[in-house]
């Protein structure tokens, strides 16, 4: 039974419907149209934009033990129009590399989540591909691997021969292999060089992880995927060359997708890293402005598959060391994701259809959850965000929806605001206030094709 009507300019991946509406009933989209409104409780209006809820493809809810967790990450998500998060498997003190650990995380996250969630799985390098099938059967949406060893147990490097075996196993089950793409040997050599030279300022991080270390890892894993018959997804590319490589492998018929974290589209080294220091330390690093513009060129050309946050809420003491290399890597961004992308599109006069595609449609397809998520289409979950042009200065601490009170986006002018967010037809946030309770979110798993 229809119960809500969302009206405004409806944004779809391929077109915008002026004077449009989305009719919702029983938590699902019932129809999408324009003109005379059907019966139902009215939301939005002529000056509203009706977007599909975002799927943030890269969230670290449990990277710091005893800190953020799903109760807070999904609160930030709801406030900003993110209706599904895909959480990474590198939980502090618990690598999600067995079906038992995976199911425990599903249960624990389900008790906390305010929006829906899917989960990455990974492997223990000592076990190789042995548990891939059990993790697929447990409901993993994708597998995450790293070519760089951040930590031998929590975030290990997977060497090429094990990657290849895992890619073969994952490819047979129809899922993607997501890759943290930095060449381990090169990064370690450059870190040693930076330390030997005594460089500790904001330039140290970029110097320790130059673009070639990222490009080399990207080329390696795409070639491994091509050989294994597995679709490979680069989870963060900060350089234009990465998108060129992905496009070339796709042109050859291989599954090669690539992700632009929103910070690579909005922040740069010479301005923002200089200003923020450790609060702008991210792996791979923020790059000079010319690389930022290269990424926007690739986005406009259709070479970017999805946009995400790589969200992690490190406590402030782990982001403020004067020695750049000693800070933790990663930044929070869930609450600002949608508004930041719209800001960039608006400034470059690019159509908002990019947002519907990069934040919703493409992530749903990538994680094999398009049967329920990713579109304002009949029969899909009614995950809807009402946005309106209403300029404001972002503050992570302003409304209490974020675990940490700092953000690299603090003070940035955002031209659009998320007014209401709905998950499966139910309001989870309105006017900056999150109304969803922990436990309202649901676990979403793929329809496996293998």
N, C-alpha and C positions, 0 to 999 in steps of 0.2 A: 504494500500500500504506500502510495506517495505521501510524503509528509513535509518535505522542505523544497523550496525553490531558491536557487542561487542565481542572482541576476547581475548583469554587467557585461563587459567585454570578455567573452570566454576565450581563453588561450589554449589552443591545441598545438601539437607538434608541427602541423603543416599549414595552419591557418588561424585567423582570429575571427570570431563571430561577434560583430557589433550588435548591440541590443539583444544579447543572447541570454540563455538561461541553461541551468543544469537542474533537472528534476531528480530528486533523491527519495528513495523509499526502502525500508528494511535494510538500511545501511549500504545500499547499492545504488549506482547510477541507473535511473530508469529511462531517461531520455535527455538529449541535448538538442536545443533548437534556438530559434530567434522569433522575435515578434511578440504576439500576445502570450501572456504568462499563464501557465496551467495553475490549477488549484494547489495550495500548499503554503506553509509558513514561509514568509518572504525574508530573504537575507541579501545584503548587498544593495546595489542600486546603479544608476546610470554612470556614476564616476568610479565604480569599482572594476577591478580586474579579477576574473575568476580563473585561478590557476589550479592545476593538479598539485596535490601535496608532493613535496620533494622527498626523494629517497637519497639520503646521504650515504654514499657507498663506502665511506672510510671513517669509522669512529673507533676511538680507543677509550672505552668507558672505565676500564680497570687497569690502566697502566701504572698507577701509583696506588699501592696497597692502602686500604683504609680511607681512600679519598672519594673521588666523584661517584663512581658506580652508576648503574642505570637509572636510579631514582633522580639523579641530577642531569645526566646527559640527555635523557628523554624529556626532561622539563625544559631545558634550553631548546631542544628540537621543536617541541610544541609551540613555544613562544615565537619562533621564527618561521613557522610554516613547513617544517620537516615532519612528515607523518610516518616515515619508516626510516630506521637506521640500520646499517649493516655493520656489525661490530667485529673488530679484528680479534685474532686468537691469541695475542701476546699478553695475556693477563699476568700481572705481577704475581709471581710465585705459583703460576699454574698455566703452563703451555697447553692450549686446547688441541691435543694431539691424539686423544682416544675417544671412542664413542661414549664411554662412561663420563669423562670430563665434559664432553659436549652436552650430554643430556642434563648434567648437573647445572651447567651454565644456562641452558634453556629454562630449567625450572626456577633458578634463582633470578634470572633476568625477568621472567614472566611475573614474578611477585613484585617487581619494582617498576617495570616500564610503564610509562604514560602514553607512549605511542607504540606502533608496531615495530618489530625488529626481526632481522634475519642475521645469520651468523656465518662468518668465515671459520674454516678449520685449517689446521696446519699439520706438519709431521715432526716427529723427533728424528733428527738426522741419523741417530743410531739405529732406528727402525726402518728408515727408508720409506718405501711405498706400501709397507705391509698393512697399514690400517686405513688406507684410502677408501676401500669399499665400505667398511663399517661406519666411517664418518659420513659418507654419502648417504647411506641408509638411515643414519641418525638425523638427517635433514640439513646438512651443510649446503649453503648457497654457493660456495666457491672455496678454493684453497689458496692460502697465502704462503709465499716462499720469499726468502731474501737472499740476494747474492752478496750481501754484506753482513758480517757478524756483529750486531750491536751488543749482544750478550750471548755467551755460549749456551745457556739454558733457556732463558726467556725469549730471546730474539736471535736465534742462531743462523749462521750462514749455511746454505745448502749448496754443496759443490756440484759442478755440472753433471757428473755421471749420475748422482742421486736425483738431481732435478729432472734429467731425461727419463729415468725410470718412473718418477712421480707423474710427469707429464703424460707418459703412456697410459698410466692407470687412470688419471683424471679424465683424459680425453675419451677413454672408453665409456665413461659414465656420463658424458655430455655436459660437464661443468667447465668453468674457466680456471686457469691458474693465474692468480694475481701475483705480481712480482714487485718487491722493493729493489730498485734498479741502480745499484752502485757497485762498481768493481772493487772487491775487497782489497786486493793487493795494491792497486793504485791509491786508494784512499789512505791506507795505512802508511804508504810511503810518503804521501803528501802531508799527512798529519805530522809525521816525524820531521819532515823538512821545516814545516811551520814552527814546530816547537824548538827545533835546533836554532832557528833564526830569532827566537824570542818574540815572535809576533803574537800579541794577545788581544789586540783591539778588534773592532767590528769586522775588519777584513779577514781575520784569521779563518773563520769558518768557510767562507767561499774559496779561499786559497787552498784549504785542506781537502776540498771535494770539488775539483774543477769540472767543467762540463764534459770533458773527454771521459772521465770516470763514469759518468752517467750514460753517455752515448754508447760506450763499449759494452756495459752490462745490458743495455737495451737490445743492442744487436745480437748479443750472445743468446739471450733467452728467446727472442723471436725465432732464431735459427733452431734452437732446441725444440721449440713448439712446432715448427714446420716439420722437423724430422719425426717428431712423436705423434703428429696428427692431433695436437691439443691446442685449443684456442688460448692464447696467452694475452694477458691484460697487464699493462704497465700502470701501477696504481698511483704514480705521480711523476710527471715529466715537467721539469722546470726549463727545458731548452727546446727551441724550435726543431732542432735536429731529431729529437725523439719522435715528433709527430710526422716528420718526413719518413723516418724509418717505418713507422706503423703503416702509413699510407702505402709505402712501396710493398710491404709484405701482403697487405690486403689486395693490392693490384695483382699480386701473383697467386691469389686464391687462398691465402692462409688466414686463419682466425687471429687477427692482430688488432687489439683495441688499446686505447690509451686515455688516461685520466688527467685532467688539469685541476689540481687543487685550487680553490678560489684565491688563496694567498699568492699564488704565482701570477694570477691575473690582476691583482690589486696592489701588491707591495713590491718594492725593488731594493736592491742592495745599497745604492748610493744615497738614497733618501731615508728609507725606513729602517734598514739595519743600522745605518749610522746613528739614527735617532733613538732606536729602541734597544740596541745591544742584544743581550741574551733573550729578551722577550720576542725577538724575531729570528731566533735560531731554529732552523727546520732542516730536516734531511729529505731530499737534497736541498741545498741552500737556496734562499732567495737570490735571484740573479739581477744583473744590471737592467736598466730600463729597456734597452734594445731587445732583450729576450722577452720581457713582458709584452712588448708590442708584437713580437713575432708570434707569441701564443695567441693573441687576439686575432692576428691574421689567419692562423690555422683554425681558430674557432669559427670565424666568418666563412671560411672555405669548407667547413664540414669535416675537418680532420681531427677534431676533439670528440671523443666518444661520450664522456660524461664529465661533470664537474662535481667536486666533493670538498670536504673540509680537512680530512686527516686530523680531526678534532681530538685534542687531549688537554686536560686541565691540570697541568703541573702546578703545584704550590709555588708561590712567588719566590720563595727562598731557593728554588731550583732553577730559576730563570734570571737571576740578578748578579751572578758572579762577574767581577770586572774582567776576568780572563774568559774570553768568548768560548773557548773550547771546553770549559768546565761546566757549562750550562746544559741542562737537559734539552733535548730536541723535540719540538712540537708546540703547537699553539691551540687554544680553544677557538671555535668559530661557528658552532651549530646555530646559535640564535641569529647570526648575521648572514648566513649563507645566501638565502634567497634575495635579501635586500642588496647584498654586495653584487651579485651577478646582475640584477636588474639595473643597478647603478652603472655598471660597465656597459651593458647593452644600450642603455639610454644615452650615455655620453657619446657612444659611437654610432648612434642612430641605427642600431641593428634590431631586427624584429624580436619581439618577446617570445615568438615561437621557439627560439633557441633555448629559452629557459625551460619550457615544457618538455622539450626533447632531451636536454642535457641533465636536468634534475629529476626527471620522472620517467618518461618513455624509455630512454636508452638504459638507465640503470635497471629497470624492471626486466628488460630483455636480457641484459647481461647476467643477472643473477637468477634467471629462469623463474621469475615470480610474476611474469606478465599475465598469467591467468587470473590474478586478483588485483595486481597493483599497476601503477604507471600510466593511467589514462583516464580522462573524462569520457568514458565510453560505456555503453549499456552493458550491465552485468558486472562491471568492475567495482571494487570497493570505492565508496564515496569519500575519498581522501581529497579534501578541497581546501584551498587557501584563498581568502578574500584579501586582496591587496588594494591599496589606494595611494595615490600620490600625496605625500604628506611629509615634507622634509624635516629631518631632525638630526641631531648629533648623537652618534651611538655612544652608549656607556654600558659596559658589561655589568656594572654595579647598580645601575639605576633602578631596575625593577625586581631584583632579587631572584632572577631565574637562572643564574649561573653559579656553579660551585665556587669558582674563583672570581675575584672582583677586578681582575685585570684582563685586558685584551689588546692585541696589537692594533685593533681597529678603533680603540677608544678615541673619540673626538672626530672621527670621519663623518662627513655629511652624507646621509643616506636619503635619497629622494622618495623612496617607497617604504611603506610600513605594512606589516602583516596585521590586519585588523581582527580576523577570525580564522582559526584553524580547526578543521574537522577531520576526524579519523573514523572511517566507516559510518559517516553520517552523524556522529556525535561530536559536539563541540569540546575541544580540549584546551583551547586558549582563546581569549577575547580581550582586545584592548590592552595587550601587554600582560594580562593576568592569566596564569595557567590554572585551569579548572579541573583538569584530569587528575585522578588519583593514581598512585602507584598500583599496578596490577591491571590497569585498564588496557594496556597494550597487549598485543598477541604476537606469538611466534609465527613467522611466515617461512615456509620451506618451499623449495622448488618442485616443479613437476620434472622429474628426471627423464632424460631422453635416452639414456644408455643403460 
